Amino acid sequence: MNFKKTLELLLNDFSKNDIRYGLIGGFALGLWGINRTTIDLDFLIHRDDIDKLDKIMKLYEYECFYRTENVSQYISSIKIFGVIDFIHSFRKISLKMLERAIEMKIFEGELKIKVLKPEDIIGLKIQAAVNEPQRALQEYFDIESLMNHFKTELNWEMIEEYFTLFDLKEKYIELKKKYYAE
């Protein structure tokens, strides 16, 4: 996947069409200073923008090969565009994540992209670990990488809410002891 070319096109169209989104996943981790190899792009997108998104994706020969109420996955027949996953935001908690997304410069300031805050990325990674236990090891590695990188800069109360939502309060306590130093 050519990340720069793909993002140049998509971000321009997202802006023109008022698509509410936030970058998540491995590419977002990289923007927050966490080195992580990734082969695709992952976004959180407002569910009300999915029809607009479909039109944009078709422009670049993306085909939606999987969709549920919660996610859409696209693959392009043009190799440089690769695979892009979208998590649909429609619950109050994920809509707040979109509102908190931060605009960051990428590719030496050539592009601007909205990226979810580290705390919100952690929340989505907790959900992924719970929903797909086979991914839990990678998800917790990413979570701990963010915690180790940001330590006291994180909103630990928000992170506690995410862990509590999934009945993982003990795991939260363990990780806070490990990474939060006053």
Long-range contacts (C-beta under 8 A, 24 or more apart in sequence): 1-39, 1-40, 1-41, 1-80, 1-81, 1-82, 1-83, 2-80, 2-81, 2-82, 3-27, 3-41, 4-107, 4-110, 4-111, 5-80, 5-81, 6-41, 6-60, 6-80, 6-81, 6-82, 6-84, 7-41, 7-106, 7-107, 7-111, 7-113, 8-110, 8-111, 9-60, 10-56, 10-60, 10-84, 11-111, 11-112, 11-113, 13-56, 13-59, 14-56, 17-49, 17-52, 17-55, 17-56, 18-49, 18-52, 19-45, 19-46, 19-49, 19-52, 19-53, 19-56, 20-45, 20-46, 20-48, 20-49, 20-89, 20-98, 21-45, 21-46, 21-49, 21-98, 21-101, 21-114, 22-97, 22-98, 22-101, 22-114, 22-115, 22-116, 22-120, 23-101, 23-113, 23-114, 23-115, 23-116, 24-87, 24-116, 24-121, 24-124, 25-85, 28-115, 28-116, 28-121, 29-121, 29-142, 29-145, 29-146, 31-104, 31-106, 31-113, 31-115, 32-115, 32-118, 32-121, 32-146, 32-149, 32-150, 33-149, 34-142, 34-145, 34-146, 34-149, 36-142, 36-145, 39-82, 39-83, 40-82, 40-83, 40-84, 40-85, 41-82, 41-83, 41-84, 41-85, 42-84, 42-85, 42-86, 42-87, 43-84, 43-85, 43-86, 43-87, 44-86, 44-87, 44-89, 44-94, 44-97, 44-98, 44-116, 44-124, 45-86, 45-87, 45-88, 45-89, 46-88, 46-89, 46-90, 46-95, 46-98, 47-88, 47-89, 47-90, 48-90, 50-86, 50-88, 53-86, 57-84, 87-124, 93-123, 93-165, 97-123, 97-124, 118-146, 118-149, 118-150, 118-154, 119-154, 119-155, 119-158, 119-159, 119-162, 120-158, 121-146, 122-146, 122-147, 122-154, 122-159, 122-162, 123-158, 123-159, 123-162, 123-165, 126-162, 126-163, 126-165, 126-166, 126-168, 127-162, 127-166, 130-166, 130-168, 143-175, 144-175, 144-178, 144-179, 147-175, 147-178, 147-179, 147-180, 148-179, 151-179, 151-180, 151-181, 152-180, 152-181, 152-182, 154-180, 156-180
